[in-house]
């Protein structure tokens, strides 16, 4: 079940076609698993290639030059995280990004308070907490 064409997270972001059962049942553990799946240079490259459209594993091998068994491992990690889907076509397997998985990822991140693209991020203060406070020595 989706929320319709758009849904808003607690921070007010709009997330398209979110499966409400996925978001309601999600937890910080699921969010960290999805983010962890993206936190590898090879998997990030795979996602970048698949962002251009679905690909056969042989096409992925050309764009992401790693050993076949390593490519298979990384694709499995992305599938297990719900970010990539696979469909068999004869002897070949085609991979594509899972739009619902990415929508859930962004909804979970937003619900956890993670700033998303376009959010204003207020940088933390540098140096000592007493530095440049206009009061001289800390605590005075």
N, C-alpha and C positions, 0 to 999 in steps of 0.2 A: 504494500500500500504506500502510495506517495502522498505528499502534501499538496499535490496539484502542481501547477507550473513553477511555483517558487515557495520557499519557506525561509523564515528568518531564524537565526540562532540567537541566543541570549544577548550577544554583543551587537545585534542589529544587522549582521551581514545577510545577504540574500544567497541562498544555496539552492540551485535548481534540482528538481526531481529527487528529493531526499526520501529514502525509504524510512518512514518513521519508526518501524520496528527495529531497524538497524541502529538508529541514533539513540533511541530510548534504551536499548539493551547494551549499548556500548559502554566501555569502561576505559579508564586511563591505560589499562594493560593493552587493550586493543589498539588504542591510539599509538602507544609506544611501539607495538609490533609493526603497525603500518609504517610509522616513521622510520623504524629500524630497517625495514625492507628497502627504503629509499636511501638509507645512509651508507651505501656502498657505491663506489665509482662505476663499477660494471653495471649494477642494476640501474643506476641513474642514467647511464648511457642507453641501456635497453629501453627504459621508459621514454627517453628523448627520441629514439628511433621510432618507437611505436606511436608516439604522438603524431607522427606524420601519416598514420594509417596502419592497418593490420599488415602483418608480414609473416611469410613462411619462415620456418626456422633456418632454412638455408640462406635466405636473404638477411636474416639477423646475423648469421655467422660472418657474412661479408662486412657488415657495418660495425659489428662488435667482435673484433678479432681475438677471441679467446678459444681455448680448447673446447671441443664439442661437449665433453662431460661437464665442464665448468659452466658453459652457457646453459645447459640443461638444469644444473643446480640453481643458478640464479633465476631462471624462469620459474622453477618450482617455488622458490622463496616468494617471488612476486605473486604467483597464483595463490599460495597459501595465505598471503596477506590480503587477498581479495582485490588486487590492483590490476591483474592481468587475467584474461580468459584464454582458453585454448579450444580449438575446434579441429577435429581430424578431417582431412580431405584426402581420401585414399591413403597413400603411404606417408603423406606430409601432414604436419600439424601447423595450423595458422594461429598466430598469437595477436591479440589486440588489447588495448587498455580497457579496463572495466570502468565505465563511467559512473556506475552506482557505487563502486568501491572508492573511487576518488571523491565523489560527493560525500560519502560517509566520512572519509578521512578529513575533509575540510570542515564538515559539520562538527566532528569530534574535536578538532583543533580549536575551532571557534568557541565551542562550549567550554573548553578547558582554559580559555582566555589567551590563547596564542594569537599574537597579532598576525593578521593576514595581509596580503598585498593591498596597498591603499590605506592601511591603518596608519595613524600617526603614532610613532613610537617616541616616548619621552626618554631620552638617554639618562642613565644614572649619573650621579655626581662623581667626579674624579677626585682622587686624593683623599686626604684626611677629612672626616666629617666636620672638623672644626675649621678647616682651611677657608679663608676668605669669608668668614661669617660676619665680619664687621665688628666683632666684639673683642678683638685682640686674642688673648690666650684662651684656649678651649675651657669652657666652664665659667669664664669670668662674666 
